[in-house]
Amino acid sequence: MGQELQPGFAPAVGGPGLLAGYRVLELSGQEGLLAGKLLADLGAEVIKVEPPGGDPARDIGPFAPGVAAPEASLFWQALNAGKRGVTLGLERPQGRELFLALAATADAVLESYPPGHLDKLGLDYQTLCQARPELILVSVTPFGQEGPYRDFAVSDLVIWALSGLLYICGDPDRPPVRISLPQSWMHAGADAATGTAMALFHRGRTGQGQRVAVSALRAMERVAYAAHILWDARRRVLRRQGSALRIPPLGTTTPLIWPCADGFVAFYLFGGQMGAVSNPALTKWMDDEGLASQYMKDLDWPRLNLGATPQEEVDQGIVRPVAAFFARHTQRELWDQGVRRRVMVYPVNDAAGVLAEAQLAERDFWVRLAHPAFAQELTLPGPFVKTADKLCQVRGPAPTLGQHNQAVYAALGLDQGRLAELGRAGVV
Amino acid sequence: MSGQSTGGTPVLNGVRMVEFGWAVVGPLTTSWAGGFGAEVIKVETRSRPDIIRSMTPFKGDKVDLDNSLFFGRENASKKSIALNLKHPRGRELALKLVAQADVVLDSYTAGVMANWGLGYQDLLKVKPDLIMLSSCMYGQTGALRSMPGYGVPLTAISGLTHLCGWPDRPPCGPYGSYTDYLVPRLNLLAIISALDHRRRTGRGVYLDAAQLEAGVQFVAPALVDCALTGRIAQRLGNRGPQAAPQGVYACAGQDRWVAISVLNDDQWQGLVAALGSPAWAQDPELARLEGRLARAEELDRRLAQWAAPRQAPEVMALLQAHQVPAGVANDGRDLEQDPQLVFDRYYTRQEHPVMGQVHYAAHSFEFSASPQQVDRSPCLGEHTQEICLGLLGLDPDEYQRLEQEGVFK
């Protein structure tokens, strides 16, 4: 206790951080990118180890126009910020040897190969621990390391399906539908970062390293919370309801997403105490414009029980007048006034809407980074948590292919000549 | 997953967390920590119960603060102490609790804790190296700091709702309060990192966790793209620029579906073989991703036709045998019997004094040398007496006096 950092660890990168001093090697494709990015934000030195031809995630769009491969992927830029990058062909004996030398300097290795693949490379956990006793090995895979689905081929959509989340998303008259930006590896990646931090904490207290196995299926099942508990409680199957909520006992349904003059807003009526936060203020606001129904003005909102009120009564008395009111106003008008009047009517933002949120600007959230392959600066989301002294922050742009080969390998004692030799052999 | 540890020391053994949480984000963050060995104490009262204690579904449809499966699922592995924080003695006991804790979490709107005299500065006086995480919608600063909200509209403002649905329709958004199941992951990461930082430096830290700033991390590629090029990512149904065919196809039975993705040319050949090499699939144009993307609609029709008379599990098994990504769209009933989740012993059935036998879910990861143990959720105030007489060192007379004064109401 009390010392700044334990000796023998990597130097802090880009200022102080909660995890400063740790070195993490990231061997993953897209599955573990967010994990490494979050650990880098927290101050760990994260070294992305790519095959000499570049990580497959560099081929995932969107791509920046006018920027050449392998740096054009904005998916890559978003999820690798603040990491260092080296190339290394693990399939070659010299590559494997070099990786073990690198592992000897690391605290944790993060990987997302199919289960068993590291063993085939001769980089099983025991071998890694010979290079670095008490090393932490974190694996992010669709289904953990064992079980009947172990060798299944997957996609983001397939994980959505098996997790139960897909089944409850979408309009009832169309197939179930996912979010169009892959999410499974975001949830699993965040959990992998937590698993890494927990294992580091545990090792710090006990001296014991260990393996951590993350399951994307389990991470996504968590999001499908309602499907499983409804079955467990009432033996009923939850079905997709589109952008609306059906409330028992009558099954009265009211919208979650409403059209406004220039887009959509999210608003839910709620009954009872939850509704009493927004609904009286909304009624007053509508009344100021002569649009509140008599039904709304007369209602004792805390006593409203939506599920026990007939659909036609709710539609006539509340939903139609509210819809007409929202349709008259723009998203920004509704959001700005809603904040002033404490009515929880939120914008359904697209990317431009998120970038324009005044609160994020006020909190100095966005990070602008110069990158050698880009003429313009890149704008990235800032840290996921704020502290004094910026112990969590975005540390820099994503590495170009092999950007830190010299620096990282020189520190292992490789001279220029040897490095050039390995380059000719296709190892780095 | 097998290979998980049953023995060994839990990673958060000896860590004590006090939760002033409600709804999902705060309670789920600490519940996961509890599963990994932290002692979690939830502070709530009957006069101001956690709102999801009154949310459906209830066991046997019986409405009762101790009978919500929703509350139960998000509050496993913790204790509950009933403290009325508006009562001066209630606040005093809360401070005594914090003095013996490592971590405090609150998930109220900014300012609520300070109004109770339990803000970070108040708590520092009793616990100088405290780690505290405050998780509200918009953070502790800025014009929106006290704006109320919840998961559904936060999903919308974070840019996620816009991306879920069909290109020819308004967005439908993912089910329910999506960000409520995203934010706790990042909250827990911040807390654990802070614990390790304190272990190494002796210093505590205050963590200002804005749920909006966590939520937008999950759409980061679209934000980087929009800021650079002005392009705005749109919802694509189930299609994607990297896969074709890709979709969710109706199978035999009522509302049964299978998801299929073909991510590369090898998988396409696998699909063709699984379909029995029909003549239409021999077209060389379809052997390449660009060709398949251009004809995505036609491929969707073909797959829909092929899948319609078949059972979803049969389609999954056949395609997986050819290394083609395919998965049944599991419904709530299927989850309980899903072979992988069963193999993982992911759900554990436990006896709850009010709900009876109910399922609890584990977190998504396991350690090889440290166990995860999920314990049933607490009834409201179930551990009040135990904590007061034990940790807080009250004698039984004093405890009774306080109870009569309404400190635990």
Interface residues (C-beta under 8 A of the other chain):
Chain A: M1 G2 Q3 E4 L5 Q6 L18 L19 G21 L34 L38 L42 I60 G61 P62 A64 P65 L74 F75 Q77 A78 L79 F143 G144 Q145 E146 G147 P148 Y149 F152 A153 V154 S155 D156 L157 V158 I159 W160 A161 L162 S163 G164 L165 L166 Y167 I168 C169 G170 D171 R174 P175 P176 V177 R178 I179 S180 L181 P182 Q183 M186 H187 A188 A190 D191 A192 A193 T194 G195 A197 M198 A199 L200 F201 H202 G204 R205 T206 Q208 Q210 R211 V212 A213 V214 S215 A216 L217 R218 A219 E221 R222 V223 A224 Y225 A226 A227 H228 I229 L230 W231 D232 A233 R234 R235 R236 V237 L238 R239 R240 G242 S243 P248 L256 I257 P259 F264 V265 A266 F267 Y268 Q273 M274 V277 V339 R342 M344 V345 Y346 P347 V348 N349 D350 A351 A352 G353 V354 L355 E357 A358 Q359 L360 E362 R363 F365 W366 F374 Q376 L378 T379 L380 P381 G382 P383 F384 V385 K386 T387 A388 L391 C392
Chain B: M1 S2 G3 Q4 S5 T9 V11 L12 F36 I51 T56 P57 F58 K59 G60 D61 L69 F70 G72 R73 E74 L133 Y138 G139 T141 G142 A143 L144 M147 P148 G149 Y150 V152 P153 L154 T155 A156 I157 S158 G159 L160 T161 H162 L163 C164 G165 W166 R169 P170 P171 C172 G173 P174 Y175 G176 Y178 Y181 L182 R185 L186 N187 L188 L189 A190 I192 S193 A194 L195 D196 H197 R199 R200 T201 G202 V205 Y206 L207 D208 A209 A210 L212 E213 A214 V216 Q217 F218 V219 A220 P221 A222 L223 V224 D225 C226 A227 L228 T229 G230 R231 I232 A233 Q234 R235 L236 G237 N238 R239 G240 P241 Q242 A243 Q246 G247 V248 Y249 A250 D255 W257 V258 A259 I260 S261 L263 Q267 Q320 Q323 V324 P325 A326 G327 V328 A329 N330 D331 G332 R333 D334 L335 E336 D338 P339 Q340 L341 F343 D344 Y346 Y347 V358 H359 A361 A362 H363 S364 F365 E366 F367 S368 A369 S370
